[in-house]
């Protein structure tokens, strides 16, 4: 599993807390990103048309990109 993240995002922190509580945080690779509201990061947009973090990839490569969906 992989997660595009930004250290300042409260939504990323929420996902990481849930992962920790579920005992899967050690299975998630954190991918740093340059998420910005105006200058979108092309690596994020390739998987997430909103260009926002968190963007999560399941083991089979399926992207999820809303913190509520990721936590579910």
CNS distance restraints for C-alpha pairs under 8 A (distance, minus, plus):
assign (resid   1 and name CA) (resid  27 and name CA) 6.31 0.50 0.50
assign (resid   1 and name CA) (resid  28 and name CA) 4.81 0.50 0.50
assign (resid   1 and name CA) (resid  29 and name CA) 6.19 0.50 0.50
assign (resid   1 and name CA) (resid  56 and name CA) 7.36 0.50 0.50
assign (resid   1 and name CA) (resid  57 and name CA) 5.53 0.50 0.50
assign (resid   1 and name CA) (resid  58 and name CA) 4.94 0.50 0.50
assign (resid   1 and name CA) (resid  59 and name CA) 4.95 0.50 0.50
assign (resid   1 and name CA) (resid  61 and name CA) 7.87 0.50 0.50
assign (resid   2 and name CA) (resid  28 and name CA) 5.24 0.50 0.50
assign (resid   2 and name CA) (resid  29 and name CA) 4.61 0.50 0.50
assign (resid   2 and name CA) (resid  30 and name CA) 5.92 0.50 0.50
assign (resid   2 and name CA) (resid  31 and name CA) 6.83 0.50 0.50
assign (resid   2 and name CA) (resid  56 and name CA) 5.73 0.50 0.50
assign (resid   2 and name CA) (resid  57 and name CA) 5.04 0.50 0.50
assign (resid   2 and name CA) (resid  58 and name CA) 6.92 0.50 0.50
assign (resid   3 and name CA) (resid  28 and name CA) 6.78 0.50 0.50
assign (resid   3 and name CA) (resid  29 and name CA) 6.24 0.50 0.50
assign (resid   3 and name CA) (resid  30 and name CA) 5.05 0.50 0.50
assign (resid   3 and name CA) (resid  31 and name CA) 5.70 0.50 0.50
assign (resid   3 and name CA) (resid  54 and name CA) 6.59 0.50 0.50
assign (resid   3 and name CA) (resid  55 and name CA) 5.68 0.50 0.50
assign (resid   3 and name CA) (resid  56 and name CA) 4.41 0.50 0.50
assign (resid   3 and name CA) (resid  57 and name CA) 6.28 0.50 0.50
assign (resid   4 and name CA) (resid  30 and name CA) 6.18 0.50 0.50
assign (resid   4 and name CA) (resid  31 and name CA) 4.63 0.50 0.50
assign (resid   4 and name CA) (resid  32 and name CA) 5.80 0.50 0.50
assign (resid   4 and name CA) (resid  33 and name CA) 6.01 0.50 0.50
assign (resid   4 and name CA) (resid  44 and name CA) 7.38 0.50 0.50
assign (resid   4 and name CA) (resid  53 and name CA) 6.09 0.50 0.50
assign (resid   4 and name CA) (resid  54 and name CA) 5.65 0.50 0.50
assign (resid   4 and name CA) (resid  55 and name CA) 5.13 0.50 0.50
assign (resid   4 and name CA) (resid  56 and name CA) 6.40 0.50 0.50
assign (resid   5 and name CA) (resid   9 and name CA) 7.50 0.50 0.50
assign (resid   5 and name CA) (resid  12 and name CA) 6.11 0.50 0.50
assign (resid   5 and name CA) (resid  30 and name CA) 6.64 0.50 0.50
assign (resid   5 and name CA) (resid  31 and name CA) 6.12 0.50 0.50
assign (resid   5 and name CA) (resid  32 and name CA) 5.40 0.50 0.50
assign (resid   5 and name CA) (resid  33 and name CA) 5.94 0.50 0.50
assign (resid   5 and name CA) (resid  53 and name CA) 5.60 0.50 0.50
assign (resid   5 and name CA) (resid  54 and name CA) 5.45 0.50 0.50
assign (resid   5 and name CA) (resid  55 and name CA) 7.25 0.50 0.50
assign (resid   6 and name CA) (resid  12 and name CA) 7.05 0.50 0.50
assign (resid   6 and name CA) (resid  32 and name CA) 6.32 0.50 0.50
assign (resid   6 and name CA) (resid  33 and name CA) 6.18 0.50 0.50
assign (resid   6 and name CA) (resid  34 and name CA) 7.37 0.50 0.50
assign (resid   6 and name CA) (resid  35 and name CA) 6.95 0.50 0.50
assign (resid   6 and name CA) (resid  53 and name CA) 6.84 0.50 0.50
assign (resid   6 and name CA) (resid  54 and name CA) 7.74 0.50 0.50
assign (resid   7 and name CA) (resid  12 and name CA) 7.71 0.50 0.50
assign (resid   7 and name CA) (resid  13 and name CA) 7.96 0.50 0.50
assign (resid   9 and name CA) (resid  13 and name CA) 6.53 0.50 0.50
assign (resid   9 and name CA) (resid  53 and name CA) 7.48 0.50 0.50
assign (resid  10 and name CA) (resid  14 and name CA) 6.19 0.50 0.50
assign (resid  11 and name CA) (resid  15 and name CA) 6.43 0.50 0.50
assign (resid  11 and name CA) (resid  53 and name CA) 7.62 0.50 0.50
assign (resid  11 and name CA) (resid  54 and name CA) 6.62 0.50 0.50
assign (resid  11 and name CA) (resid  67 and name CA) 5.87 0.50 0.50
assign (resid  12 and name CA) (resid  16 and name CA) 6.21 0.50 0.50
assign (resid  12 and name CA) (resid  53 and name CA) 6.80 0.50 0.50
assign (resid  12 and name CA) (resid  54 and name CA) 5.23 0.50 0.50
assign (resid  12 and name CA) (resid  67 and name CA) 7.18 0.50 0.50
assign (resid  13 and name CA) (resid  17 and name CA) 6.12 0.50 0.50
assign (resid  14 and name CA) (resid  18 and name CA) 6.38 0.50 0.50
assign (resid  14 and name CA) (resid  67 and name CA) 7.40 0.50 0.50
assign (resid  15 and name CA) (resid  19 and name CA) 6.18 0.50 0.50
assign (resid  15 and name CA) (resid  54 and name CA) 7.92 0.50 0.50
assign (resid  15 and name CA) (resid  67 and name CA) 6.29 0.50 0.50
assign (resid  15 and name CA) (resid  70 and name CA) 6.84 0.50 0.50
assign (resid  15 and name CA) (resid  71 and name CA) 5.74 0.50 0.50
assign (resid  16 and name CA) (resid  20 and name CA) 6.08 0.50 0.50
assign (resid  16 and name CA) (resid  25 and name CA) 6.86 0.50 0.50
assign (resid  17 and name CA) (resid  21 and name CA) 6.14 0.50 0.50
assign (resid  18 and name CA) (resid  22 and name CA) 6.14 0.50 0.50
assign (resid  18 and name CA) (resid  71 and name CA) 6.32 0.50 0.50
assign (resid  19 and name CA) (resid  23 and name CA) 6.12 0.50 0.50
assign (resid  19 and name CA) (resid  24 and name CA) 5.24 0.50 0.50
assign (resid  19 and name CA) (resid  25 and name CA) 4.85 0.50 0.50
assign (resid  19 and name CA) (resid  71 and name CA) 7.78 0.50 0.50
assign (resid  20 and name CA) (resid  24 and name CA) 6.06 0.50 0.50
assign (resid  20 and name CA) (resid  25 and name CA) 4.91 0.50 0.50
assign (resid  24 and name CA) (resid  28 and name CA) 7.07 0.50 0.50
assign (resid  33 and name CA) (resid  41 and name CA) 7.13 0.50 0.50
assign (resid  33 and name CA) (resid  43 and name CA) 7.98 0.50 0.50
assign (resid  33 and name CA) (resid  44 and name CA) 7.56 0.50 0.50
assign (resid  34 and name CA) (resid  40 and name CA) 7.68 0.50 0.50
assign (resid  34 and name CA) (resid  41 and name CA) 5.68 0.50 0.50
assign (resid  35 and name CA) (resid  39 and name CA) 7.82 0.50 0.50
assign (resid  35 and name CA) (resid  40 and name CA) 6.27 0.50 0.50
assign (resid  35 and name CA) (resid  41 and name CA) 5.77 0.50 0.50
assign (resid  35 and name CA) (resid  44 and name CA) 7.88 0.50 0.50
assign (resid  35 and name CA) (resid  51 and name CA) 7.09 0.50 0.50
assign (resid  35 and name CA) (resid  52 and name CA) 6.06 0.50 0.50
assign (resid  35 and name CA) (resid  53 and name CA) 6.64 0.50 0.50
assign (resid  36 and name CA) (resid  40 and name CA) 5.59 0.50 0.50
assign (resid  36 and name CA) (resid  41 and name CA) 7.15 0.50 0.50
assign (resid  36 and name CA) (resid  52 and name CA) 7.73 0.50 0.50
assign (resid  40 and name CA) (resid  44 and name CA) 7.87 0.50 0.50
assign (resid  40 and name CA) (resid  45 and name CA) 7.30 0.50 0.50
assign (resid  40 and name CA) (resid  51 and name CA) 5.93 0.50 0.50
assign (resid  41 and name CA) (resid  45 and name CA) 6.43 0.50 0.50
assign (resid  41 and name CA) (resid  51 and name CA) 6.55 0.50 0.50
assign (resid  42 and name CA) (resid  46 and name CA) 6.25 0.50 0.50
assign (resid  42 and name CA) (resid  51 and name CA) 7.69 0.50 0.50
assign (resid  43 and name CA) (resid  47 and name CA) 7.44 0.50 0.50
assign (resid  44 and name CA) (resid  48 and name CA) 5.73 0.50 0.50
assign (resid  44 and name CA) (resid  49 and name CA) 7.86 0.50 0.50
assign (resid  44 and name CA) (resid  51 and name CA) 5.31 0.50 0.50
assign (resid  44 and name CA) (resid  52 and name CA) 6.98 0.50 0.50
assign (resid  44 and name CA) (resid  53 and name CA) 7.90 0.50 0.50
assign (resid  44 and name CA) (resid  55 and name CA) 7.30 0.50 0.50
assign (resid  45 and name CA) (resid  49 and name CA) 4.99 0.50 0.50
assign (resid  45 and name CA) (resid  50 and name CA) 6.62 0.50 0.50
assign (resid  45 and name CA) (resid  51 and name CA) 4.60 0.50 0.50
assign (resid  45 and name CA) (resid  52 and name CA) 7.90 0.50 0.50
assign (resid  47 and name CA) (resid  55 and name CA) 7.76 0.50 0.50
assign (resid  47 and name CA) (resid  63 and name CA) 6.20 0.50 0.50
assign (resid  48 and name CA) (resid  52 and name CA) 7.08 0.50 0.50
assign (resid  48 and name CA) (resid  55 and name CA) 6.78 0.50 0.50
assign (resid  48 and name CA) (resid  63 and name CA) 7.33 0.50 0.50
assign (resid  48 and name CA) (resid  64 and name CA) 7.82 0.50 0.50
assign (resid  48 and name CA) (resid  65 and name CA) 6.36 0.50 0.50
assign (resid  52 and name CA) (resid  65 and name CA) 7.62 0.50 0.50
assign (resid  53 and name CA) (resid  65 and name CA) 7.16 0.50 0.50
assign (resid  54 and name CA) (resid  65 and name CA) 6.06 0.50 0.50
assign (resid  54 and name CA) (resid  66 and name CA) 6.86 0.50 0.50
assign (resid  54 and name CA) (resid  67 and name CA) 6.46 0.50 0.50
assign (resid  55 and name CA) (resid  63 and name CA) 6.74 0.50 0.50
assign (resid  55 and name CA) (resid  64 and name CA) 5.86 0.50 0.50
assign (resid  55 and name CA) (resid  65 and name CA) 4.48 0.50 0.50
assign (resid  55 and name CA) (resid  66 and name CA) 7.24 0.50 0.50
assign (resid  56 and name CA) (resid  63 and name CA) 5.53 0.50 0.50
assign (resid  56 and name CA) (resid  64 and name CA) 5.06 0.50 0.50
assign (resid  56 and name CA) (resid  65 and name CA) 6.13 0.50 0.50
assign (resid  56 and name CA) (resid  70 and name CA) 6.86 0.50 0.50
assign (resid  57 and name CA) (resid  61 and name CA) 5.22 0.50 0.50
assign (resid  57 and name CA) (resid  62 and name CA) 5.36 0.50 0.50
assign (resid  57 and name CA) (resid  63 and name CA) 4.46 0.50 0.50
assign (resid  57 and name CA) (resid  64 and name CA) 6.23 0.50 0.50
assign (resid  58 and name CA) (resid  62 and name CA) 5.28 0.50 0.50
assign (resid  58 and name CA) (resid  63 and name CA) 6.55 0.50 0.50
assign (resid  58 and name CA) (resid  64 and name CA) 7.75 0.50 0.50
assign (resid  64 and name CA) (resid  69 and name CA) 6.92 0.50 0.50
assign (resid  64 and name CA) (resid  70 and name CA) 6.08 0.50 0.50
assign (resid  65 and name CA) (resid  69 and name CA) 7.15 0.50 0.50
assign (resid  65 and name CA) (resid  70 and name CA) 6.80 0.50 0.50
assign (resid  66 and name CA) (resid  70 and name CA) 6.04 0.50 0.50
assign (resid  67 and name CA) (resid  71 and name CA) 5.99 0.50 0.50
assign (resid  68 and name CA) (resid  72 and name CA) 6.20 0.50 0.50
